[in-house]
Each structure stands twice: as structure tokens, then as C-alpha cells.
Amino acid sequence: MQVECQHRDEHSCRFILSGALPSFANAVRRAMASEVPKLAIDSVGIYDNTSGLFDEMLAHRLGLVPLRTETGTYVPIEECTCEGQGCDRCTVSYTLSVEGPGMVWSRDLIPNDPEAAPAIGDIPIVKLENGQKVVVEARAVLSTGKAHAKWQPTTICGYKNYPVLTVAAHCDGCGVCVDACPRRVLRLTGRTVAVDETRIEDCSLCRLCEKGCLSTGIGDQPAVRVGTEADRFIFTVESDGSIPAAEILRQSVRFLRGRGDELARALDEIAEA
């Protein structure tokens, strides 16, 4: 199994996973989306809200604000020694007090831990008119996307099989397939259709080139064939800003390794019994 990183920055990551089964590739995708813990506002105490939003809608919008989460700083509240009461090891408190006129932004959430501030400061929460006011206290805890979507650290997390395009020898170079391809993966050189190797990873596997070739009415089999490599995948991951994209991948692999170790120990116990 091999991982080849093609692009990486704080918010996104693109890599190729080779030598893996589709089931493992899907397990990595699911782990990144639902098994990597992050902070999210889970409870809101509203002391004053004269805005145009109901209390429930205001709390919902606050819960969806991505919060910066340092790995290993906090523990899930159900695993904390405070037994769910909320302490500095499992809980981050926020205050919000804004009076109109003006927009309430995510940066107006003031945390007791500066390292757990909103990841994006210009998310609009609610617009206040003259005389309107919002005063709330909120509590964020650590959990995973398996519990609720607000704890998902990814906004985009998906993969596709690595494309394989072939052009048969009986291709007459009419160029219909080249015009049909929306990603410009095929090119026409003289009377010859060829695959642009620099753009092959952009192929969306839509097979419009095959349909275009068949539409010419020459033969009952397309000269251009679109296939995939069964054990090679192109992953694209985008973070919501709470955790760097590369760290999301690392934590998901760490989770899968831990689950694999648990399974191995269980099988050993069964064998010994």
C-alpha cells in the first residue's frame, strides 16, 4: 500500500492511494468524515435575544460554527473524570454579547481558551437592527461526526478510482470524442486521438467520450474506452478549518489501525479459547 501526496495545505489535501482494496479506501473516507474528533458548540444558554431569529435557530447556527481543535488538548466529556459536569479538560466556554445595529459574526464568540476560537471569523450569525441585542453563553465539547454532522471536520471527503483511457487502433480520428469530453482529457493530433497524460486524473469517468464515439454510427463498439484501476484511488479532502486536512488523514489512519489491533486481539482470544 502506498500514499502519494499531490497537494497539501492547511485546508485541503489531495493524494493517491495505491495497492488498496475498495473496502479499505471507503473505510478511510468514512473514518475521516465520522471518526476524527473535533470541538463544536453543544449547549447554548440564551440570556437575551431580541433579534429576528428564534432561540432554536440561533443555537443551531452557533453549533455549526467550526472551532479550532488542537489534537490531544481535550477529551470527550463522557470519558472525563468530571463525569459530565464540564471542566477545562473536556469543555470550552464561549460568551457572545452584541447590540445592534450590525451583523453578529462568528468572531464575536469569545472563548475561555484562545486556542479554541472560531476557525473562520467572518461567518454571519444574525443581523441586528437598532435596539436589538443578543447575549448568550455556549459550551463546546469534543465528539465525532458519527454523533452529529456539526462534529464532522470535513466539508469535502471523497475518492474515485484512478481512470484508465485507451484508444483502439480502428479509431478514425473524427474528433467527436474530443469535443464530447468536458475535462479535455483527450486531444486530437492530426487524424489521431490520444490521451493527454497530464490531465488524465481530471477524468470524471462520465463516459461521454464513449457515447460520442458510438453516436457516429461507425461500428457497435466505441474506439475510446474508459476504465479504472481496481486498486488505485484519487482522494480529495477539504477541512472546515477546525483541523488541518493532513491531520484529519493522520487521525483517521490512526483510528483504523486501532480498530485493526482490537480485531486482532479479539481473534487471538477466540483462538486461545
N, C-alpha and C positions, 0 to 999 in steps of 0.2 A: 504494500500500500504506500502511495506517495502523494504528497501535497505540494503543489506548485503555486506559489502566490504570484498573481499577476498585477494586482493593485491593492494598496492598503493605505488608508489614512485614519483619522480618528473616528470618522462617521461611517465609513464603508470599507468593504473588503471583497475582493474577487479572487477566487482560487480554483484550481483544477484538482479534483480528487481522482486518482488513478488506482486501478487494481482493487476495486471495492465492489461488493455486491449492491444491487439497488436497495435492498433492505437496510444495509448499513448506511448508505447515503441518506435515505429517508429518516433513519434514526438520528443522524447528525442534524438534519433540518429540524426535526421535532424537538430535539434537545435544546437547540439554540433559541427556539421560539418559546418553549414552555418549561424549561428546567433550569434556566440561569436566573438566580435570584436578583432582585433589584428593589429599591425603595419606591413606594407610592403612597399617597395620602389615602388612609383607610377610614378615618373618622374626622368629622368636622363639627365644631361647636359654634353655632351662629348666634352672636350677641346682638347684632343689628344688621338688618338687610332691608333697605328701602329702595333697592334697585328694581329694574323691570323683570328680573329673574326670580322664580320661585326658589325657596331654600334648597329643595332637592336638586334642581338644575345647577345651582351654584356649587353645591357639594360635588356633583358629578363632574363638572368642568375642572374643579380643583384636583379631583382624583386622577384625571388624565394628564396632568402636567408632569413631564418627565423630570425626575430628580437625579442629580449626580450620586452615584453609588460607588464608593471605594470598596474593592474586594477585601473581605475579611474584617471590615470595621464593625459591622453589625451582625447579629444573629437573628434567626426567625423568633418571633415573640413566643411561639409555642415551645421553643427549646430553651428559653431564657430562664435564669434562676428566679426572676421576679414573678414567675407564674402568671403571666398575662397582665400584670399591673401596669407595665410600661416603665422602662428605665433607660439610662443612657446607652446601654448595650444593645437594646432592641428597638428603640423608638426615637424618632426625631420630631420635635415640636416646631410648629410654624405659627406665626401671627400675621394677620393681614388687617390693616386699618387704613381705608382710603375714603375720602369725601369728595364728592363731585363739585363742579363738572369735570369730566375727564374719563379716560379709559383706565380700568384696573388691569394691570399687566401681571404676568407670572413673576416678574422681578420684584413685585411688591410683597411677595411671600418672604418673610424674614425667618430663617431657621435658627435654632439654637446652636446648630453645628454648621459653620460656614462651608464646610466641605460637602454638605448635602443640599446646597442651594439648587434652584431650578436649573436644568441643563440649558434651557433656552429662555432668555429673559423677556422676549417680545411676543409672547403668546397672549392674545387678548382674552380676558376672563369675562368682564361685563362692562358696559358703558354706563357711566353715571351722569345724570342730569344735575342741574343746580339744586342743592339741598339734599340730594340722595347720598347714602352712606352705606359702607359695608365694613363690618368689624367681625372677624372670625378668628378662631383658634383651630388648628388642624394637627393631626398626628399621622405620621408616616411610619409604616412598618415594612419589614422585608418579607417578600414572598415571591412566587413564580407565576408565570403566565398560565400554568395549569389551573390555578385558583381563579384568576380573572385576567382579562385582556390588559388591564392597566398595569400589570406587572410584567408584560412582555417587553423585553429590551430591544426588540427588532421591529422595524417598520416594513422592511422587505427581507424575506428569507426564503430563497428558493433555489432550485437547481434544474438543469436539463442534461440529457445525455449529450456527449460530445458528437457533433454532426460529422457525417461522412458522406461526401458527394462524389459520384462517379459519372463520367460521360462516356457512353458506349461508342464503339468505332463507327457504327452506322449513322451517327449524328450528321445531318446535312448542313449544320451551321446556319439555320434560318434566323436564329436570334430571338425567337418568341419567348423561350425560357429566360433569356437575359432580361428582357423587358418585363416579364412577369415577376421576377424576384424583387421583393420590396427592400431587401437588405443589400442588394448589389454584390452578392456573393459570386455570381457568375459574370464572366466577361467574354466578349466576342473579339477575337483577333483574326481579322481576315474572314475566312469561312470556317473558323474553328472555335467551338465553345470550350472554355477552360474554367477551372475553379480558381478563384483568387484566394490563395492560401492565407493571405494576410487578413482576410475578412471572414474566413470560414466559421470562426467562433461566433460571429454575429448571426449566423443562420438560425431562424426561429423554428425550423422543421415544419413549416406550413405546407410544403409540397406544392406550392403554386407553380413552381417551375415544371414539375411533372404534369400537372393539369394543362399548362400552356403547351407543352410538347405534344400531348395527346390531342389537343384541340386542332392541330394542323391536319389531322386526318391521315397522316402517313404512318401506317403500322398500328398495331394494337398494343404495343409496349412502348413506354417513353424511353427516349435515348438518355435522359437525365434521371438518375436515381438518387433518392435521398435516404440515407440510413443513419445509424448511430453505433457508437462503440458501447457494448453492453457493460463494460466495467470502468468507464471513464465519464466524469461528470463535471460540469461547469457550475460553480456555486456563486451566488451573489447575495451578500449580506449587508444590510444597512441598519445602523443603530439609531435609536431615537435620541441619542446624546447622553443617556444616563450611564452607559458603559461603552468604552471603545469597542469597535467592531471586532478587532483581533482578540480582545479579551473575552468577548462572547464566545468566539470559536474555541479558545483555550478552555474555558469553563465547561462548555458542552462536551468536549472530548474527555475532560476530567470526570464529568458525571458518567459518561458511558463506560469509562474504564472502571469506575467504582461499581457500577451495576454488573459489569462483567466479572469482577472479583467476587461479588456477592453470589452470583450464579455458580462460579467455580467452587466456592466453599460449600454451597448447598449440595452440589453434586457429589463432592467428596464425602460429606456427611451421609448422604444416601448410600454411597458405595460402601462406606465403613459399616453402616447398619446392616 
